[in-house]
Amino acid sequence: MGWKTRSLIIAIAALLVTTFFIYFNNNNNNNESSYCEFPAIYNFGDSNSDTGGAAVVFESIPYPYGMTYFHKPSGRFSDGRLIIDFIADKLGLPFLCAYMDSIGTNYRHGANFAVSGATIQLQDAVSLNKTFCFITLSEQLFQFQEFKRRASGFYLEDISNELKARLPRPEDYTRTLYMFDIGQNDLHAGLLLMQEEVMEYIPDMINDLSSAVKQLYEGARTFWILNTGPIGCMPFFVKNYPPAPGNADKRGCVESYNKVAQEFNKQLEDEVSKLGSQLQESTLLYVDVYSLKYSLLSEPTKHGKQLF
């Protein structure tokens, strides 16, 4: 990502962090000093929130990635921080380590199961050859459950205080923040391979994501679920699959692709609302990343320095 893209990410992150804290401040009956004190974060997602998973599993991510903040490759497909980094920083937590990166990792404050290219649903061989990876949401969820089982077992054993300090405390799981930022690659693969048919499997994607939340609810209570951005504005699509006449919006984005993202987001929002009714002890926040990203793209001066 170039500096202009990084500026866009920072602007989005600032808006999301503000939304996050306003929401929990307005929906918590405790005093203000403790309204948002999460001991840890567990994240499930793709490249939008991958802090090193792909770099460990597949191949290192070379310079200039990481150049403007970390000043070296950081395992992120960005030259700076990601949205999840800003969230962790605002919560007073260290940046999340990738679950796969076991070298010197401290898991006391959470772990990141996101891997670049990850999808909600399993992709076929053709999709995988187009840079999507085999690590689906269900696999990330399995990794978390296995991590929780092992960490809890170790913590209850007679181990050194030094090792125990690097593991999550069993009582923290219900007080932890669980984040989802995934789905973009499913839609991306569908648009490349099936075009209009991609709409048909959106309900299955939503069901799989909903099932993941329900499984976590056995020991989790607070969920932050991000929708997908305007994929029709992604440079990859605009450059390699430019919109046909009549299929471009006022910003030059591929309108039909954005309609796919909008449909996914609509169904996701409806499902999050249902989950809020079903999981009565939970707090679920549906985050409208699409509107924030599109607003920043179409009205850059409204949010600060013009990016384009």
Number of C-alpha atoms within 10 A of each C-alpha: 14 13 14 12 15 18 16 19 20 17 18 20 21 15 14 21 19 13 14 16 16 12 13 15 17 10 11 13 10 10 9 12 8 11 15 19 14 19 19 25 25 21 27 26 27 29 22 20 27 29 30 27 25 26 22 16 11 11 10 15 18 15 12 16 21 21 17 15 13 12 13 15 21 22 22 25 24 26 23 26 22 22 18 23 18 18 21 18 14 14 17 13 19 17 20 26 22 24 25 19 17 11 6 8 15 19 24 19 22 27 25 27 27 31 34 26 24 30 27 27 21 18 20 11 11 11 19 15 10 11 13 24 21 18 22 23 26 18 16 22 18 13 15 20 14 12 15 17 12 12 19 16 11 14 19 11 9 8 10 9 9 8 11 19 13 17 20 21 19 14 10 17 22 18 16 21 22 23 22 23 22 27 27 24 24 22 25 21 21 21 18 13 13 11 15 12 11 17 17 10 14 22 15 12 20 22 15 16 22 16 14 19 24 15 12 18 17 9 13 20 20 21 22 17 23 22 24 25 21 24 26 25 22 14 12 11 18 16 10 8 12 16 19 10 6 9 13 19 14 8 12 14 21 24 21 20 23 21 15 23 24 19 14 22 24 12 16 24 20 13 18 20 14 12 18 15 11 11 14 9 12 16 17 19 20 18 20 16 21 19 15 17 19 16 14 20 18 13 14 16 12 10 15 10 10 14 16 9
